[in-house]
Amino acid sequence: MRQRKYFCAALLNRLRGSVVRFTGLALATLALVLCAPFVNPPEKEHEPKPSPPVAAEEPPRVGVKLRRGDTLATVLTRFGVKPPSAHAIIDKVRPFLNPRQIRPGHDVQVVLSPEDKTVQGVELVVENNLLRVKATADGWLLEREEIPFVRAARVIRGTIKDSLYQSGVAAGLTPQHILALAKMFEYDIDFFADFRRGDGFYFAVEELRYADGRRVLGRILAAALESGDETFSTFYYVAKDGRGAYYDREGRSARRSFLRAPLSYDRISSPFSLNRQNPISRTVRPHMAIDYAAPAGTPVVAIGRGQVDFVGRRNGYGNVVDIAHSGGYMSRYAHFSRVAEGMRKGRAVNAGDVVGYVGQTGHATGPHLHFEFLRGGEKINFLSLRSLKNDRLAGQDLQRFKRLREEREAQLRREDNRVADRRSGDF
């Protein structure tokens, strides 16, 4: 019993010592952890930091906007480039640009040497290309960099005040756009007589938006022209075979068999009529033709593709040209002062080919074109004829065209003129 008490007391003393030692070790560890942030590590030797690289100095450059009479060669010689070197630079850019097409307003960047200010390079933008011509030990070197761009549609609208040409250009169209419009609608609209003040026009025009900030107008994508109570529309569409052309709302080709008029005229002095007083005989009889008043010498063109059937002088017609067309049609042009060079029986002509010049030969009281149109040998009123369409889209092309037409018509009606960019599609 006494041994057991002794053993228990000894065991208790050992445990107290272990607890004391463990407690001391734990307190010491805790102290080190808490004091660690305040203990400074030994300082390392100071290591010098590398200095940042010095950027190469950008060579000075001078922007030049070409003035009237300027050429790339004159700009280069103005900066001291000798003629042989100037021609060598021009030869480098010639594959990408005809130097004669550089017009007033074109920007050219001339890169100079920082030391002696001699010309070290030339930069100019050609459509979607940035051309750099740099001086090297082996001569001039050309570098070409493509400038990214996206295609968009810009909407232009307005009303005719004086003429479609003046009003269209004032609204933002180019003269080339107006000429293209005349070609698109030449089978439907007489641009010299069919428009009235207040008629509206609506265009969606392709716009190339370049990464360098330029905005360049391209082809007409859709157009609607008001002429009195009628509206004529056309839409540019690329068919599955890759050919692009203009079509009306129903998918019929804008190109037709006959032009709307054979010349640019002042007025119709005598329309097609079954009861008209002849200005020479003073008798009332049918006038189965259209007389277009125009200055002597005004060119007259064939209204459609065909073959010359007659050239010469014929009774009251004076100098006359007959052209036979497919489908049994014939057009007759009379009172010419002279016929166009090369006109002869059997010659093939296309719509727009000049066949003669306004005069007053034969029975005529003044210079004008006497124009007749015959179908199967019978004279008919050309102005009442709706010219026949040539081609029409079908199948998948027609369905794709209708979807594109709806999109274009929505663009033309949109008031804010904002149209989403398109990187590809039926432009």
C-alpha positions in Angstrom: 0.0 0.0 0.0 2.8 2.4 0.9 4.6 1.4 -2.4 1.5 2.2 -4.4 1.3 5.7 -3.0 4.9 6.3 -3.7 4.6 5.2 -7.3 1.6 7.4 -7.8 3.4 10.4 -6.4 6.4 9.9 -8.6 4.3 9.6 -11.7 2.4 12.8 -10.8 5.7 14.7 -10.4 6.9 13.5 -13.8 3.7 14.6 -15.5 4.0 18.1 -13.9 7.5 18.5 -15.3 6.5 17.4 -18.8 3.6 19.9 -18.7 5.8 22.7 -17.6 8.4 21.9 -20.3 5.7 21.6 -23.0 4.1 24.9 -21.9 7.4 26.7 -22.0 8.1 25.5 -25.5 4.6 26.5 -26.7 5.0 30.0 -25.2 8.4 30.4 -26.9 7.1 29.4 -30.3 4.1 31.8 -29.9 6.5 34.6 -29.1 8.6 34.0 -32.1 5.6 34.0 -34.4 4.2 37.2 -33.0 7.6 39.0 -33.1 8.5 37.9 -36.6 7.2 41.0 -38.5 9.3 43.2 -36.3 12.6 41.4 -36.8 14.6 42.9 -39.6 16.3 40.4 -42.0 19.9 41.0 -42.7 20.4 43.6 -45.4 21.6 42.4 -48.8 24.1 44.3 -50.8 22.4 47.0 -53.0 21.9 45.7 -56.6 21.6 48.5 -59.2 18.4 48.3 -61.3 18.7 48.1 -65.1 17.8 51.3 -66.8 14.8 51.2 -69.2 15.7 50.9 -72.9 15.8 54.1 -74.9 13.3 54.1 -77.7 14.7 54.8 -81.2 13.9 58.3 -82.4 11.1 58.4 -84.9 12.3 59.9 -88.1 10.6 63.2 -88.9 8.0 63.2 -91.6 6.1 65.9 -93.5 2.5 65.5 -94.6 1.8 66.9 -98.1 -1.6 67.5 -99.6 -1.4 67.6 -103.3 -2.4 70.9 -104.9 -3.7 71.6 -108.4 -0.9 70.8 -110.9 1.1 68.7 -108.4 2.3 65.2 -109.2 4.3 62.7 -107.1 7.4 63.6 -109.0 7.0 67.4 -108.3 6.5 66.7 -104.6 9.7 64.6 -104.5 11.8 67.1 -106.4 10.4 69.8 -104.0 12.1 67.9 -101.2 15.4 67.7 -103.1 15.1 64.2 -104.6 17.0 64.1 -107.9 14.9 63.1 -111.0 16.5 59.6 -111.4 15.6 58.8 -107.8 12.1 60.3 -108.1 11.5 58.1 -111.2 12.8 55.1 -109.3 10.3 55.7 -106.5 7.4 56.2 -109.0 8.4 52.9 -110.7 8.0 51.1 -107.3 4.4 52.3 -106.8 3.4 52.0 -110.4 2.2 48.3 -110.1 -0.4 49.5 -107.5 -1.3 53.0 -108.7 -1.1 54.9 -111.9 0.8 58.0 -110.8 -1.4 60.1 -113.1 -4.4 59.1 -111.0 -2.9 61.0 -107.9 -5.2 64.0 -107.9 -5.4 67.2 -105.9 -6.2 66.5 -102.3 -4.3 63.2 -102.1 -2.1 62.9 -99.0 1.6 61.9 -99.2 3.9 61.4 -96.2 7.5 62.3 -96.9 9.9 60.6 -94.4 13.2 62.6 -93.7 16.5 61.7 -92.3 17.0 63.1 -88.7 20.6 64.1 -89.6 20.5 65.9 -92.9 16.8 66.0 -93.7 17.2 64.1 -97.0 14.2 62.0 -98.1 14.4 58.5 -96.7 11.0 57.3 -97.7 7.5 58.1 -99.0 4.2 56.8 -97.7 0.8 57.0 -99.5 -2.5 55.3 -99.2 -4.0 53.5 -102.2 -7.5 52.2 -101.5 -7.0 49.6 -98.8 -3.2 49.5 -99.1 -0.5 51.6 -97.3 2.5 51.8 -99.7 5.9 52.6 -98.1 9.0 53.2 -100.3 12.1 53.2 -98.2 15.7 54.0 -99.0 18.1 51.1 -98.5 21.8 50.4 -99.4 20.5 48.5 -102.4 18.1 51.2 -103.6 14.5 51.9 -103.0 12.4 49.2 -101.4 8.6 48.9 -101.5 6.6 47.6 -98.6 2.8 47.1 -98.8 0.5 46.9 -95.8 -3.1 46.2 -96.1 -5.4 48.5 -94.2 -8.4 46.7 -92.5 -11.9 47.9 -93.4 -15.5 46.9 -93.0 -18.3 47.3 -95.5 -21.4 49.3 -94.3 -24.4 50.9 -96.0 -25.0 54.6 -95.8 -28.5 55.9 -96.5 -28.8 59.2 -98.5 -32.2 60.8 -99.0 -33.5 64.1 -100.4 -36.1 65.8 -102.6 -35.5 67.2 -106.1 -35.3 71.0 -106.1 -33.6 71.9 -109.4 -32.4 68.6 -110.9 -31.6 65.2 -109.6 -28.0 65.9 -110.4 -27.8 69.0 -108.2 -30.0 67.7 -105.5 -28.3 64.3 -105.3 -24.8 65.8 -105.1 -25.9 68.3 -102.5 -27.3 65.3 -100.4 -24.0 63.4 -100.6 -23.9 61.5 -103.8 -21.0 61.8 -106.2 -21.3 62.7 -109.9 -20.4 59.1 -110.7 -23.4 57.9 -108.7 -25.7 60.2 -110.7 -24.4 58.8 -114.0 -24.7 55.2 -112.7 -28.4 56.0 -111.7 -29.1 57.3 -115.2 -27.7 54.0 -116.5 -29.8 51.9 -114.1 -33.1 53.6 -114.9 -32.5 54.4 -118.5 -35.2 51.9 -119.5 -37.8 53.3 -117.1 -37.2 57.0 -116.6 -36.4 59.9 -118.9 -34.0 61.9 -116.7 -34.6 65.0 -118.8 -38.4 65.1 -118.6 -39.9 62.7 -116.0 -38.8 64.4 -112.7 -40.7 67.2 -111.0 -39.7 69.6 -108.2 -40.5 67.8 -104.9 -40.0 64.2 -106.2 -38.0 62.2 -103.6 -35.0 60.0 -103.9 -33.7 57.4 -101.5 -30.3 55.5 -101.8 -28.4 52.9 -99.8 -24.8 53.3 -100.8 -21.9 51.0 -100.0 -19.4 52.7 -97.6 -15.9 51.3 -96.9 -14.8 52.2 -93.4 -11.1 51.9 -93.1 -9.1 51.5 -89.8 -7.3 54.7 -90.6 -10.5 56.7 -90.3 -11.3 57.1 -94.0 -14.8 56.7 -95.3 -15.1 55.9 -99.0 -18.4 55.6 -100.9 -18.8 52.6 -103.2 -21.5 51.3 -105.4 -25.2 52.0 -105.0 -26.8 49.1 -103.2 -30.4 50.2 -103.5 -32.3 53.1 -105.0 -35.8 54.4 -105.1 -36.8 57.4 -107.3 -40.1 59.1 -107.3 -41.4 60.4 -110.6 -44.8 62.0 -110.1 -47.2 59.3 -108.8 -44.8 56.5 -109.6 -41.8 55.1 -107.6 -39.1 53.2 -109.4 -36.8 50.9 -107.4 -33.7 48.9 -108.1 -31.5 46.6 -105.9 -28.0 45.3 -106.4 -27.8 41.5 -105.9 -24.9 39.0 -106.4 -26.3 35.7 -107.8 -25.0 32.3 -106.9 -22.8 32.3 -110.0 -21.0 35.3 -108.6 -22.4 37.9 -111.1 -23.7 41.1 -109.6 -26.5 43.1 -111.3 -29.5 45.4 -110.6 -33.0 44.1 -110.3 -36.5 45.5 -109.7 -38.7 44.6 -106.7 -39.8 41.4 -108.5 -36.3 40.2 -109.3 -36.4 41.2 -112.9 -33.3 42.5 -114.5 -33.0 46.3 -114.7 -31.7 46.0 -118.2 -34.5 46.0 -120.7 -34.9 45.8 -124.5 -35.3 49.5 -125.2 -34.1 52.8 -123.8 -36.7 55.4 -122.6 -35.6 58.0 -125.1 -33.1 58.1 -128.0 -31.5 61.5 -127.1 -31.2 64.3 -124.6 -34.0 66.7 -125.8 -35.5 70.0 -124.8 -39.1 69.0 -125.2 -41.5 66.8 -127.2 -42.8 69.2 -129.9 -45.3 66.8 -131.3 -46.5 63.7 -129.5 -47.9 60.5 -131.0 -51.4 61.5 -132.1 -54.2 60.3 -134.4 -55.4 63.9 -134.9 -52.7 66.4 -135.5 -52.5 69.5 -137.7 -49.6 69.2 -140.1 -47.4 72.3 -139.7 -46.7 72.4 -143.5 -49.9 71.2 -145.2 -52.2 72.7 -142.4 -54.3 69.6 -142.7 -55.4 67.4 -139.8 -54.1 63.8 -140.0 -52.5 61.2 -137.8 -49.0 61.8 -136.5 -47.8 58.3 -135.8 -44.4 59.4 -134.4 -42.8 61.4 -131.7 -41.0 64.7 -132.5 -38.2 65.5 -130.0 -37.1 69.2 -130.2 -33.3 69.5 -129.7 -30.5 71.7 -131.0 -29.0 70.8 -134.3 -26.1 68.4 -134.0 -27.4 66.7 -130.8 -26.3 63.0 -130.9 -29.1 60.5 -131.3 -28.6 56.9 -130.1 -30.1 53.5 -130.9 -32.8 52.7 -128.3 -31.8 49.0 -128.3 -29.7 46.2 -129.7 -30.5 45.5 -133.4 -29.3 45.6 -136.9 -29.3 48.6 -139.3 -32.0 47.9 -141.9 -31.8 51.1 -143.9 -29.5 54.2 -144.2 -30.1 57.0 -146.6 -32.5 59.7 -147.8 -36.2 59.0 -148.1 -38.8 61.5 -149.2 -40.1 63.7 -146.4 -38.0 61.8 -143.8 -34.8 63.4 -145.1 -31.8 61.5 -143.8 -33.1 58.5 -142.0 -31.9 55.3 -140.3 -34.1 52.2 -139.7 -33.0 49.6 -137.1 -34.6 46.2 -136.8 -34.9 44.7 -133.3 -35.8 41.2 -132.1 -39.4 40.4 -131.6 -40.6 42.1 -134.8 -39.8 45.6 -133.6 -38.3 48.4 -135.6 -37.1 52.0 -134.7 -36.9 54.8 -137.2 -34.8 58.0 -136.8 -35.4 60.8 -139.3 -34.5 64.4 -140.3 -30.8 63.8 -139.4 -28.3 66.5 -140.4 -26.0 63.6 -141.0 -25.8 60.0 -140.0 -23.0 58.6 -137.7 -19.8 57.5 -139.3 -19.8 53.8 -140.2 -23.7 53.5 -140.3 -24.5 51.0 -143.1 -27.1 48.4 -143.8 -26.5 45.2 -141.9 -24.3 46.7 -139.2 -25.1 45.5 -135.6 -25.7 48.2 -133.0 -26.2 48.2 -129.3 -28.4 50.4 -127.1 -26.7 53.8 -126.7 -24.7 53.6 -129.9 -24.8 57.0 -131.8 -26.6 56.6 -135.1 -27.0 60.2 -136.3 -27.3 63.9 -135.4 -30.4 66.1 -135.1 -31.1 68.2 -138.1 -34.1 69.4 -140.3 -33.6 67.6 -143.6 -36.8 66.5 -145.4 -40.1 68.0 -144.4 -39.1 69.8 -141.2 -39.7 73.3 -140.0 -37.0 73.3 -137.5 -34.3 71.0 -136.0 -35.8 68.0 -134.3 -35.7 64.2 -134.3 -38.7 62.5 -135.9 -38.9 59.1 -134.2 -41.1 56.2 -135.1 -41.5 52.8 -133.5 -43.1 49.9 -135.3 -44.3 46.4 -134.1 -44.9 43.9 -136.9 -44.8 46.8 -139.4 -47.5 48.8 -137.5 -46.6 52.2 -136.0 -47.3 52.3 -132.2 -46.9 54.9 -129.5 -43.4 54.3 -128.0 -44.1 56.3 -124.9 -47.0 54.1 -123.9 -44.9 50.9 -124.3 -43.6 49.3 -121.1 -40.2 48.0 -122.3 -39.7 44.3 -121.9 -37.5 42.9 -119.2 -34.7 40.5 -120.2 -33.8 38.2 -117.3 -35.5 37.2 -114.0 -34.1 35.5 -110.9 -35.6 32.1 -110.0 -35.3 29.4 -107.4 -32.9 30.0 -104.4 -31.6 33.2 -106.0 -35.1 34.7 -106.0 -35.7 33.7 -102.4 -32.3 35.2 -101.3 -33.0 38.3 -103.4 -36.4 38.9 -101.7 -34.8 38.7 -98.2 -32.1 41.2 -99.3 -34.8 43.4 -100.9 -36.7 43.5 -97.6 -33.6 44.5 -95.7 -32.7 47.2 -98.2 -36.2 48.7 -98.2 -36.1 48.8 -94.4 -32.8 50.7 -94.6 -34.2 53.2 -97.0 -37.2 53.9 -94.7 -35.1 54.0 -91.5 -35.1 57.5 -90.1 -31.8 57.5 -88.2 -29.7 56.4 -91.2 -27.7 54.1 -89.0 -26.9 50.7 -90.7 -25.0 47.9 -89.1 -21.5 47.1 -90.5 -21.3 44.1 -92.7 -18.0 42.3 -93.3 -19.4 40.1 -96.0 -22.7 39.5 -97.9 -24.5 40.4 -101.0 -22.8 43.8 -101.6 
